[in-house]
Amino acid sequence: MARLIRDSAIVDAHRAGLSSREISALVGDIGQANVVRARRRAAAGAGAVPEGLLSPSEALRLSGMTPKDFINVVRSGQLHPVELPGGVRAFRAEEIEQLRASA
């Protein structure tokens, strides 16, 4: 799950105009090639989330949490991803709203 959230954050950074080199430095020097692969993985999963569910990047953004805090909430079991066909994971919009309201 942490990788999915990181990959989605990388896609958002690319959309914001950052280069692979800049993203690599920000993410922890994972290397430009790995940044490009992460972007492809996240982009391949885009559009595979049905209505009423949120992709990891959308859930993170709407939660108002930092990526680290969001990942910790998922790891602690306070928030459960929905597993979809093809290895895609998503979150229920109402659970993200409850999480944001309780923060």
MDTraj code that builds the backbone (N, CA, C; nanometers):
import mdtraj as md
import numpy as np

residues = "MET ALA ARG LEU ILE ARG ASP SER ALA ILE VAL ASP ALA HIS ARG ALA GLY LEU SER SER ARG GLU ILE SER ALA LEU VAL GLY ASP ILE GLY GLN ALA ASN VAL VAL ARG ALA ARG ARG ARG ALA ALA ALA GLY ALA GLY ALA VAL PRO GLU GLY LEU LEU SER PRO SER GLU ALA LEU ARG LEU SER GLY MET THR PRO LYS ASP PHE ILE ASN VAL VAL ARG SER GLY GLN LEU HIS PRO VAL GLU LEU PRO GLY GLY VAL ARG ALA PHE ARG ALA GLU GLU ILE GLU GLN LEU ARG ALA SER ALA".split()
xyz = np.array([
    [0.0818, -0.1185, 0.0000],
    [0.0000, 0.0000, 0.0000],
    [0.0865, 0.1253, 0.0000],
    [0.1950, 0.1216, 0.0764],
    [0.2835, 0.2381, 0.0809],
    [0.3366, 0.2695, -0.0578],
    [0.3694, 0.1652, -0.1345],
    [0.4212, 0.1865, -0.2698],
    [0.3151, 0.2498, -0.3586],
    [0.1901, 0.2070, -0.3455],
    [0.0832, 0.2652, -0.4269],
    [0.0650, 0.4133, -0.3972],
    [0.0702, 0.4472, -0.2701],
    [0.0557, 0.5883, -0.2316],
    [0.1744, 0.6686, -0.2822],
    [0.2955, 0.6132, -0.2671],
    [0.4149, 0.6825, -0.3168],
    [0.4062, 0.7005, -0.4676],
    [0.3654, 0.5948, -0.5398],
    [0.3550, 0.6034, -0.6849],
    [0.2558, 0.7107, -0.7268],
    [0.1424, 0.7166, -0.6569],
    [0.0421, 0.8174, -0.6897],
    [0.0938, 0.9576, -0.6621],
    [0.1702, 0.9723, -0.5547],
    [0.2296, 1.1027, -0.5238],
    [0.3291, 1.1422, -0.6325],
    [0.4009, 1.0450, -0.6859],
    [0.4957, 1.0722, -0.7948],
    [0.4208, 1.1205, -0.9184],
    [0.3086, 1.0567, -0.9494],
    [0.2290, 1.0995, -1.0649],
    [0.1812, 1.2434, -1.0445],
    [0.1337, 1.2742, -0.9246],
    [0.0891, 1.4109, -0.8960],
    [0.2033, 1.5107, -0.9127],
    [0.3236, 1.4730, -0.8696],
    [0.4402, 1.5612, -0.8841],
    [0.4732, 1.5827, -1.0315],
    [0.4626, 1.4768, -1.1133],
    [0.4862, 1.4912, -1.2573],
    [0.3829, 1.5860, -1.3181],
    [0.2579, 1.5685, -1.2787],
    [0.1520, 1.6561, -1.3311],
    [0.1743, 1.8009, -1.2907],
    [0.2383, 1.8203, -1.1756],
    [0.2679, 1.9558, -1.1276],
    [0.3891, 2.0162, -1.1988],
    [0.4582, 1.9350, -1.2804],
    [0.5686, 1.9876, -1.3597],
    [0.7075, 1.9537, -1.3110],
    [0.7206, 1.8748, -1.2048],
    [0.8537, 1.8357, -1.1579],
    [0.9141, 1.7312, -1.2509],
    [1.0437, 1.7367, -1.2670],
    [1.1124, 1.6388, -1.3514],
    [1.1382, 1.5116, -1.2719],
    [1.1714, 1.4034, -1.3424],
    [1.2036, 1.2767, -1.2758],
    [1.3227, 1.2941, -1.1828],
    [1.4199, 1.3743, -1.2232],
    [1.5376, 1.3983, -1.1394],
    [1.4985, 1.4691, -1.0096],
    [1.4130, 1.5715, -1.0196],
    [1.3682, 1.6439, -0.9000],
    [1.2876, 1.5523, -0.8067],
    [1.2016, 1.4729, -0.8655],
    [1.1201, 1.3814, -0.7855],
    [1.2082, 1.2773, -0.7180],
    [1.3059, 1.2258, -0.7897],
    [1.3985, 1.1272, -0.7332],
    [1.4675, 1.1828, -0.6100],
    [1.5099, 1.3081, -0.6169],
    [1.5773, 1.3709, -0.5027],
    [1.4812, 1.3894, -0.3863],
    [1.3567, 1.4277, -0.4151],
    [1.2583, 1.4506, -0.3094],
    [1.2109, 1.3219, -0.2435],
    [1.1963, 1.2167, -0.3221],
    [1.1427, 1.0907, -0.2709],
    [1.2486, 1.0134, -0.1935],
    [1.3724, 1.0493, -0.2085],
    [1.4771, 0.9792, -0.1351],
    [1.5762, 0.9124, -0.2256],
    [1.6031, 0.9757, -0.3363],
    [1.7018, 0.9233, -0.4319],
    [1.6733, 0.7795, -0.4713],
    [1.5482, 0.7526, -0.5125],
    [1.5144, 0.6185, -0.5571],
    [1.5602, 0.5956, -0.7010],
    [1.6108, 0.6984, -0.7644],
    [1.6622, 0.6856, -0.9002],
    [1.5573, 0.7222, -1.0032],
    [1.6010, 0.7912, -1.1065],
    [1.5081, 0.8379, -1.2090],
    [1.4351, 0.7233, -1.2766],
    [1.5044, 0.6139, -1.3037],
    [1.4392, 0.5004, -1.3701],
    [1.3265, 0.4463, -1.2823],
    [1.3486, 0.4395, -1.1522],
    [1.2443, 0.3909, -1.0618],
    [1.1286, 0.4888, -1.0528],
    [1.1565, 0.6175, -1.0622],
    [1.0502, 0.7180, -1.0632],
    [0.9631, 0.6977, -1.1867],
    [1.0256, 0.6752, -1.3005],
    [0.9507, 0.6547, -1.4247],
    [0.8659, 0.5282, -1.4146],
    [0.9215, 0.4200, -1.3599],
    [0.8444, 0.2958, -1.3429],
    [0.7274, 0.3176, -1.2466],
    [0.7507, 0.3905, -1.1393],
    [0.6437, 0.4191, -1.0430],
    [0.5324, 0.4986, -1.1102],
    [0.5701, 0.5948, -1.1910],
    [0.4710, 0.6758, -1.2622],
    [0.3884, 0.5875, -1.3552],
    [0.4533, 0.4945, -1.4238],
    [0.3809, 0.4046, -1.5149],
    [0.2857, 0.3128, -1.4376],
    [0.3326, 0.2589, -1.3237],
    [0.2464, 0.1711, -1.2422],
    [0.1217, 0.2461, -1.1976],
    [0.1401, 0.3672, -1.1484],
    [0.0269, 0.4457, -1.0989],
    [-0.0659, 0.4847, -1.2130],
    [-0.0096, 0.5224, -1.3260],
    [-0.0912, 0.5620, -1.4405],
    [-0.1693, 0.4429, -1.4952],
    [-0.1093, 0.3233, -1.4900],
    [-0.1777, 0.2034, -1.5383],
    [-0.2983, 0.1715, -1.4520],
    [-0.2909, 0.2033, -1.3226],
    [-0.4027, 0.1780, -1.2326],
    [-0.5092, 0.2856, -1.2378],
    [-0.4766, 0.3983, -1.2985],
    [-0.5723, 0.5090, -1.3054],
    [-0.6913, 0.4689, -1.3916],
    [-0.8080, 0.5090, -1.3513],
    [-0.9276, 0.4778, -1.4284],
    [-0.9858, 0.3417, -1.3949],
    [-0.9179, 0.2652, -1.3116],
    [-0.9652, 0.1319, -1.2765],
    [-1.0453, 0.1325, -1.1471],
    [-1.0716, 0.2504, -1.0937],
    [-1.1430, 0.2619, -0.9666],
    [-1.2887, 0.2969, -0.9951],
    [-1.3820, 0.2112, -0.9520],
    [-1.5243, 0.2382, -0.9773],
    [-1.5766, 0.3589, -0.8998],
    [-1.6912, 0.4061, -0.9409],
    [-1.7567, 0.5198, -0.8747],
    [-1.7833, 0.4880, -0.7280],
    [-1.7653, 0.5869, -0.6438],
    [-1.7867, 0.5693, -0.5008],
    [-1.6612, 0.5289, -0.4258],
    [-1.5572, 0.4942, -0.5009],
    [-1.4298, 0.4599, -0.4409],
    [-1.3262, 0.5618, -0.4848],
    [-1.2205, 0.5729, -0.4067],
    [-1.1133, 0.6686, -0.4356],
    [-0.9826, 0.5945, -0.4564],
    [-0.9036, 0.6415, -0.5505],
    [-0.7687, 0.5871, -0.5683],
    [-0.6856, 0.6253, -0.4461],
    [-0.5728, 0.5575, -0.4237],
    [-0.4889, 0.5952, -0.3094],
    [-0.4490, 0.7427, -0.3090],
    [-0.4159, 0.7977, -0.4260],
    [-0.3754, 0.9390, -0.4279],
    [-0.4927, 1.0311, -0.3969],
    [-0.6125, 0.9977, -0.4481],
    [-0.7303, 1.0791, -0.4170],
    [-0.7639, 1.0706, -0.2679],
    [-0.7565, 0.9484, -0.2135],
    [-0.7865, 0.9294, -0.0711],
    [-0.6882, 1.0079, 0.0150],
    [-0.5609, 1.0008, -0.0203],
    [-0.4589, 1.0755, 0.0539],
    [-0.4873, 1.2247, 0.0484],
    [-0.5139, 1.2757, -0.0694],
    [-0.5381, 1.4194, -0.0878],
    [-0.6606, 1.4643, -0.0079],
    [-0.7694, 1.3871, -0.0153],
    [-0.8926, 1.4253, 0.0545],
    [-0.8831, 1.4072, 0.2051],
    [-0.7949, 1.3204, 0.2508],
    [-0.7811, 1.2980, 0.3951],
    [-0.7195, 1.4176, 0.4655],
    [-0.6388, 1.4951, 0.3916],
    [-0.5696, 1.6087, 0.4510],
    [-0.4486, 1.5676, 0.5340],
    [-0.4107, 1.4411, 0.5257],
    [-0.2986, 1.3892, 0.6039],
    [-0.1709, 1.3908, 0.5206],
    [-0.0584, 1.3762, 0.5881],
    [0.0674, 1.3573, 0.5171],
    [0.0717, 1.2126, 0.4688],
    [0.1503, 1.1833, 0.3655],
    [0.1599, 1.0436, 0.3211],
    [0.1993, 0.9487, 0.4346],
    [0.2932, 0.9893, 0.5186],
    [0.3377, 0.9039, 0.6292],
    [0.2228, 0.8747, 0.7252],
    [0.1470, 0.9781, 0.7634],
    [0.0352, 0.9585, 0.8556],
    [-0.0735, 0.8708, 0.7941],
    [-0.1003, 0.8915, 0.6657],
    [-0.2024, 0.8121, 0.5963],
    [-0.1610, 0.6649, 0.5930],
    [-0.0364, 0.6394, 0.5602],
    [0.0135, 0.5014, 0.5557],
    [0.0045, 0.4375, 0.6942],
    [0.0381, 0.5129, 0.7979],
    [0.0292, 0.4597, 0.9341],
    [-0.1144, 0.4252, 0.9729],
    [-0.2111, 0.5047, 0.9289],
    [-0.3519, 0.4758, 0.9573],
    [-0.3930, 0.3455, 0.8881],
    [-0.3469, 0.3260, 0.7659],
    [-0.3790, 0.2029, 0.6936],
    [-0.3103, 0.0837, 0.7611],
    [-0.1834, 0.0988, 0.7938],
    [-0.1094, -0.0109, 0.8578],
    [-0.1674, -0.0480, 0.9937],
    [-0.2205, 0.0498, 1.0668],
    [-0.2755, 0.0230, 1.1993],
    [-0.4131, -0.0434, 1.1914],
    [-0.4723, -0.0461, 1.0736],
    [-0.6030, -0.1085, 1.0574],
    [-0.7201, -0.0152, 1.0785],
    [-0.6937, 0.1131, 1.1002],
    [-0.8013, 0.2102, 1.1169],
    [-0.8733, 0.2372, 0.9850],
    [-0.8056, 0.2117, 0.8748],
    [-0.8610, 0.2323, 0.7413],
    [-0.8239, 0.1110, 0.6570],
    [-0.9238, 0.0525, 0.5911],
    [-0.9003, -0.0693, 0.5128],
    [-0.9205, -0.0420, 0.3643],
    [-0.8194, -0.0737, 0.2819],
    [-0.8379, -0.0586, 0.1382],
    [-0.9299, -0.1675, 0.0835],
    [-0.9982, -0.1362, -0.0246],
    [-1.0828, -0.2318, -0.0953],
    [-0.9976, -0.2884, -0.2080],
    [-0.9864, -0.4199, -0.2138],
    [-0.9072, -0.4827, -0.3198],
    [-0.9974, -0.5105, -0.4391],
    [-0.9561, -0.4594, -0.5540],
    [-1.0308, -0.4745, -0.6777],
    [-0.9567, -0.5688, -0.7713],
    [-1.0217, -0.6183, -0.8747],
    [-0.9531, -0.7061, -0.9707],
    [-0.8302, -0.6378, -1.0303],
    [-0.7301, -0.7174, -1.0605],
    [-0.6076, -0.6660, -1.1219],
    [-0.5111, -0.6068, -1.0220],
    [-0.5331, -0.6325, -0.8935],
    [-0.4416, -0.5808, -0.7922],
    [-0.4604, -0.4343, -0.7592],
    [-0.5690, -0.3744, -0.8078],
    [-0.5971, -0.2336, -0.7806],
    [-0.6573, -0.2229, -0.6414],
    [-0.6137, -0.1245, -0.5663],
    [-0.6694, -0.0995, -0.4331],
    [-0.7298, 0.0401, -0.4313],
    [-0.8388, 0.0528, -0.3575],
    [-0.9092, 0.1806, -0.3490],
    [-0.9620, 0.1975, -0.2065],
    [-1.0181, 0.3137, -0.1806],
    [-1.0733, 0.3440, -0.0493],
    [-1.2155, 0.3948, -0.0657],
    [-1.2992, 0.3644, 0.0317],
    [-1.4374, 0.4123, 0.0301],
    [-1.4386, 0.5613, 0.0660],
    [-1.5077, 0.6393, -0.0156],
    [-1.5124, 0.7848, 0.0038],
    [-1.5667, 0.8212, 0.1413],
    [-1.6699, 0.7490, 0.1874],
    [-1.7294, 0.7826, 0.3174],
    [-1.6324, 0.7568, 0.4323],
    [-1.5457, 0.6558, 0.4195],
    [-1.4470, 0.6295, 0.5245],
    [-1.3407, 0.7396, 0.5287],
    [-1.3042, 0.7918, 0.4117],
    [-1.2070, 0.9019, 0.4073],
    [-1.2687, 1.0272, 0.4690],
    [-1.3962, 1.0511, 0.4418],
    [-1.4646, 1.1664, 0.5016],
    [-1.4690, 1.1544, 0.6533],
    [-1.4980, 1.0339, 0.7037],
    [-1.5002, 1.0112, 0.8501],
    [-1.3616, 1.0309, 0.9096],
    [-1.2606, 0.9835, 0.8389],
    [-1.1232, 0.9984, 0.8860],
    [-1.0855, 1.1462, 0.8960],
    [-1.1208, 1.2216, 0.7933],
    [-1.0903, 1.3648, 0.7926],
    [-1.1652, 1.4369, 0.9047],
    [-1.2909, 1.3989, 0.9273],
    [-1.3720, 1.4635, 1.0306],
    [-1.3183, 1.4348, 1.1707],
    [-1.2589, 1.3175, 1.1890],
    [-1.2094, 1.2806, 1.3215],
    [-1.0701, 1.3361, 1.3498],
    [-1.0040, 1.3876, 1.2469],
    [-0.8671, 1.4400, 1.2646],
    [-0.8649, 1.5770, 1.3261],
])
top = md.Topology()
chain = top.add_chain()
for i, resn in enumerate(residues, 1):
    res = top.add_residue(resn, chain, resSeq=i)
    for name in ("N", "CA", "C"):
        top.add_atom(name, md.element.get_by_symbol(name[0]), res)
traj = md.Trajectory(xyz[None], top)
